[in-house]
């Protein structure tokens, strides 16, 4: 299948990344966590081996961490479009669909989303589903995939609220689209999520800087990912 996997990420700048978590961790620790979560996401994306990989940075991919991870994981770097989250997701998915048969978009704050989830998403689209979702426990979704543009899914949605998934389901049904939902997952977005993360992946909250060595870093991410998937999926 000619398909694209899009990873959305903010540049891990203190005070700009994971601002809700910064209230509990501090700005620098929240930025370190954002970088670790992004690397974990890209590791899962590479392991899935089911699509072209693109890293869409906000405001762009000029930040050294984004450039380094794009090179390491062979992801094509792109800048996110202007507008709210819905406008940016719509633009990214429509551009990818113009180049291929299917596109899946994920964020970088859901370490429970692994390679098997990504493969299942593309398999659902290849089997005829118009869309695929991975519900998030907070009422949103951690993954959305499409076989054709569906702009109505991204307009006039209160992004970040508890009704995002419900509103998206209603739009899919109203449009007559067939969709499949994967198992629900937990993302890491609010201070209350940190206790679960500490149990599942203690190294993610380490005060040590993110390692620079490619081999050591990749192995640390893989080890953390195995534990995280096993525990965060509970």
ZAMARGU-4260 file (C-alpha; in steps of 0.2 Angstrom, whole numbers, plus 5000, padded with zeros to 4 digits):
<rodrens>
0) 5000/5000/5000 | 5007/5017/4995 | 5004/5026/5012 | 5011/5039/5024 | 5013/5039/5043
5) 5014/5057/5050 | 5021/5061/5067 | 5016/5078/5074 | 5028/5085/5087 | 5032/5102/5095
10) 5050/5107/5096 | 5055/5102/5114 | 5059/5120/5120 | 5057/5124/5139 | 5041/5134/5141
15) 5034/5129/5125 | 5033/5110/5125 | 5022/5100/5137 | 5016/5116/5146 | 5003/5107/5156
20) 5015/5095/5163 | 5028/5109/5166 | 5017/5114/5181 | 5022/5098/5189 | 5039/5095/5182
25) 5046/5112/5178 | 5049/5118/5160 | 5066/5110/5157 | 5060/5093/5163 | 5044/5094/5153
30) 5054/5098/5138 | 5066/5083/5141 | 5051/5072/5143 | 5044/5078/5126 | 5060/5073/5117
35) 5060/5056/5125 | 5041/5053/5120 | 5045/5059/5103 | 5060/5047/5101 | 5049/5033/5108
40) 5036/5037/5095 | 5048/5037/5081 | 5055/5020/5087 | 5038/5013/5086 | 5035/5020/5069
45) 5051/5013/5062 | 5048/4996/5069 | 5030/4996/5061 | 5038/4996/5043 | 5022/5000/5035
50) 5023/5017/5027 | 5034/5032/5023 | 5038/5041/5039 | 5036/5060/5040 | 5040/5071/5055
55) 5029/5087/5056 | 5037/5099/5068 | 5029/5115/5075 | 5033/5128/5071 | 5045/5119/5060
60) 5059/5105/5061 | 5073/5118/5063 | 5075/5113/5082 | 5091/5102/5084 | 5082/5088/5092
65) 5069/5087/5078 | 5083/5087/5065 | 5093/5074/5074 | 5078/5062/5076 | 5072/5065/5058
70) 5089/5059/5052 | 5091/5045/5064 | 5074/5038/5060 | 5074/5042/5042 | 5058/5053/5043
75) 5055/5067/5031 | 5055/5083/5040 | 5040/5095/5037 | 5033/5111/5045 | 5016/5110/5051
80) 5003/5121/5042 | 4996/5137/5050 | 4980/5137/5060 | 4973/5127/5075 | 4976/5108/5078
85) 4962/5103/5066 | 4968/5114/5052 | 4986/5107/5054 | 4980/5089/5054 | 4969/5091/5039
90) 4982/5100/5029 | 4995/5086/5033 | 4983/5072/5029 | 4976/5079/5013 | 4994/5082/5007
95) 4999/5064/5011 | 4983/5057/5003 | 4987/5067/4987 | 5003/5057/4986 | 4996/5040/4991
100) 4982/5029/4995 | 4981/5031/5014 | 4988/5041/5028 | 4989/5039/5047 | 4993/5053/5059
105) 4999/5052/5077 | 5005/5063/5090 | 5021/5061/5101 | 5013/5060/5118 | 5006/5042/5118
110) 5020/5029/5123 | 5007/5015/5124 | 5004/5017/5105 | 5016/5004/5098 | 5021/4996/5081
115) 5007/4983/5082 | 4994/4998/5083 | 5001/5006/5068 | 5001/4991/5058 | 4983/4987/5063
120) 4978/5005/5058 | 4986/5003/5040 | 4978/4985/5039 | 4961/4992/5042 | 4963/5005/5029
125) 4969/4992/5016 | 4954/4981/5020 | 4942/4995/5015 | 4939/5006/5031 | 4937/5024/5026
130) 4945/5029/5043 | 4953/5022/5058 | 4954/5029/5076 | 4963/5025/5092 | 4953/5032/5106
135) 4962/5040/5120 | 4956/5038/5138 | 4954/5057/5140 | 4940/5058/5127 | 4951/5062/5112
140) 4960/5051/5100 | 4979/5046/5099 | 4978/5041/5080 | 4968/5045/5065 | 4969/5037/5048
145) 4960/5041/5032 | 4959/5034/5014 | 4952/5050/5007 | 4950/5068/5013 | 4937/5071/5026
150) 4938/5090/5030 | 4922/5089/5041 | 4932/5079/5054 | 4943/5094/5058 | 4932/5109/5058
155) 4924/5117/5073 | 4930/5104/5086 | 4935/5109/5104 | 4953/5102/5103 | 4959/5096/5119
160) 4942/5093/5127 | 4933/5077/5132 | 4921/5077/5118 | 4934/5076/5103 | 4931/5058/5100
165) 4912/5059/5102 | 4912/5073/5090 | 4923/5064/5077 | 4912/5049/5078 | 4897/5059/5075
170) 4905/5067/5060 | 4910/5050/5053 | 4893/5044/5054 | 4885/5059/5047 | 4897/5058/5032
175) 4892/5039/5029 | 4910/5034/5032 | 4915/5017/5038 | 4928/5017/5052 | 4937/5005/5063
180) 4942/5009/5081 | 4958/5001/5089 | 4959/4998/5108 | 4959/5013/5119 | 4976/5020/5125
185) 4982/5032/5138 | 4992/5048/5132 | 5003/5058/5143 | 4997/5076/5143 | 4991/5081/5161
190) 5000/5080/5178 | 4988/5066/5183 | 4995/5055/5169 | 5013/5056/5177 | 5009/5043/5190
195) 5005/5030/5177 | 5021/5035/5167 | 5032/5033/5182 | 5026/5015/5185 | 5027/5010/5167
200) 5043/5019/5161 | 5053/5027/5175 | 5067/5032/5164 | 5056/5044/5154 | 5056/5056/5169
205) 5075/5054/5173 | 5083/5071/5176 | 5098/5066/5165 | 5099/5074/5148 | 5093/5064/5133
210) 5108/5053/5127 | 5116/5058/5111 | 5124/5041/5106 | 5112/5034/5093 | 5115/5016/5098
215) 5113/5018/5116 | 5098/5030/5114 | 5089/5018/5103 | 5092/5003/5114 | 5086/5013/5129
220) 5070/5018/5120 | 5067/5000/5114 | 5069/4994/5132 | 5057/5008/5139 | 5045/5005/5125
225) 5043/4986/5129 | 5039/4990/5147 | 5028/5005/5143 | 5017/4995/5131 | 5015/4981/5143
230) 5010/4993/5157 | 5001/5008/5149 | 4990/4996/5140 | 4982/4990/5156
</rodrens>
